[in-house]
Amino acid sequence: MEQTNTTNPETPEMAGASSAVADVEDFEKLLEESLSGKNMKIDEVAKGTVLQVTSDYVIVDVGYKSEGQIPIEEFKDLDNQIAVQEGDVIDVFIEGWENENGMMVLSKEKADRMKVWDKVSEVYEDDGFIDGRIISRIKGGLAVDIGLKAFLPGSQIDLHPVRDLDKLIGQTFQFKILKLSKKRGNIVLSRRAILEKERESMRAETLKKIEEGAIVEGIVKNITDYGVFIDLGGVDGLLHVTDISWGRITSPHDYFNIGDTIQVKILSFDKDNQRVALGYKQMKTNPWELVEQKYPTESRVTGKVVNITNYGAFIELEEGVEGLIHISEMSWTKKVKHPSQLLSIGDLVEAVVLDMDVPRKRISLGLKQLEPNPWTVIEERYPVGTVVEGKIKNITDFGIFIGLDEGIDGLVHISDISWVQKIKHPAEVYKKGDMVKAVVLSIDKENERFSLGIKQLEPDPWEEVPTRYRRGQVVKGVVTNITDFGIFLEIEEGVEGLVHVSEISEDKGKSLQDVSNVGEELEVLIISLDKRNRKIGLSLRELKQNMEEMEIKNYMDKQKEDTPAATLGDVMAESAAETEEEATAAPAEEQAEPAAEASEEPTEDAAAAEEAPKDDAE
């Protein structure tokens, strides 16, 4: 029996109609999907296929009713090469459905940036690290490419300040993301945070290795005037400036640069304060341990002038070993006022080792010892009394220096220039370059002094003075000078005498200018004569007194000749009369003095008359 389908009452005609409706619905659905771009939205990332690459654009099909175009510049790599080809499937960012040309507005860069932002956000949330390449210097730090442009502040570049930031450009490092703002497009990175974390992990291992005397490797972290800080691996050590070199050091910068990897020796380690003292020169043997063997006394050495002072020049014989050439050891003959007259810093010089004190690290060197000492033969060539001739090389307040052929200068003291001429300064008589003769007076080899005399070429006028003059003699002289203590008279050329103020007059209130003036002639009496000290004592007072006594004597002698001989009674009567006459003319209190003077004067005259011949005879 044929059964009928009661559940599906559709007839073939009805089935056909239903199928047609379904096809229409499918078409409308497909059309809607096509128009809507498969539910794509603006400001989102979609997949697309590269259809064509032109010189200006890349044409991309994202499944929309129209293709999109992207500027070719967005596909160029760092070498300016186009990094895309037809058929590539890429991510694009939908900026708009259609532009004025009917093309979709797409961007590869924004799509890449969206992807990077997702990655960066993920790393930031996980407190992880991200790789980046430093691309340029900017204000306050560096610009880093992590797929997006990020900022690396200067304080976050390294554990210590980096002076040359340019050398980091182009290098790739790992960074920690400190701050992230997608809305503002800001990303702040730190490399220091990673280094600090590594440093902490290294610190424990480093502390296990540190012990006095150990040789370790480290990186120069910082350089100061007093030393260098070395990163030993989580632990910093100080290399003091005195432990850098055995030799002279001006600045640690002359030996190291920040970032240098060097080997150092641990001198001491304070575990409590975690302070490490390092040594660099201790990696080498102390050069002073071999100095005595390498530089024996009287040996010739060569070195470089490293320092010049007022008292000498320091010569570096090798690193850590210096010798001093004292200014007195630079020349036998030249009067060196400063070492810079002969040497300059940096000069290579040869010298002779004179003395050595290893405990005090001192070596005495000599420059003049390279040549024979002219003072060893000078006494033989120029014995005392020899007449020499030379050119005046220098004139001073106290004399002139005459140069001889051997390079030795002889000094003519101002007192040895002339017997008779009063010279206040040698320049009054001589000038530099004059040729003069002189007599050798003395030679002091030890003190290197050569004394000459010019006046000794002529006889000393004082040799004849005692034969031409004597005490009690009356002479004439010209006044050359008047001082507070007396008057100087030139008796003859080169021979002067002094009239002391006490020998001027018995009148103490009388001034010297009242007696005479410079240039006038005076007659005086010689009262003393000292050949050794070249002094002649003169007197105006005694001359006047002697003349008065002589006049009295002459008068008395004349009276004896003109009058007959008187008896004793006549003399007494005459004397009494004179006394009575004087008493009436003068007060009583004045009568005693003339009488006393009258009684004393003949006695003094008689004594002087008796002594004078004895002095003359002497």
Secondary structure, DSSP 8 states (H G I E B T S, - for coil): -----SS----HHHHHHHHHHHHHHHHHHHHHHHHHTTT--TTSEEEEEEEEE-SSEEEEE-SSSS-EEEEGGGGB-TTS-B---TT-EEEEEEEES--TTS-EEEEHHHHHHHHHHHHHHHHHHHT-EEEEEEEEEETTEEEEESSSEEEEEGGGSSSS--S-GGGGTT-EEEEEEEEEETTTTEEEEESHHHHHHHHHHHHHHHHHH--TT-EEEEEEEEE-SSEEEEE-SSSEEEEEGGGT-SS--S-GGGT--TT-EEEEEEEEEETTTTEEEEESGGGS--GGGSHHHHS-TT-EEEEEEEEE-SSEEEEEEETTEEEEEEGGGS-SSS--SSGGGT--TT-EEEEEEEEEETTTTEEEEESGGGS--THHHHHHHS-TT-EEEEEEEEEETTEEEEE-TTS-EEEEEGGGS-SS---S-GGGT--TT-EEEEEEEEEETTTTEEEEESGGGS--GGGTHHHH--TT-EEEEEEEEE-SSEEEEEEETTEEEEEEGGGT-S-TT--GGGT--TT-EEEEEEEEEETTTTEEEEESHHHHHHHHHHHHHHHHHHHHHHS----HHHHHHHHHHHHHHHHHHS-GGGSHHHHHHHHHHHHHHHHHHHHHHHHHH-
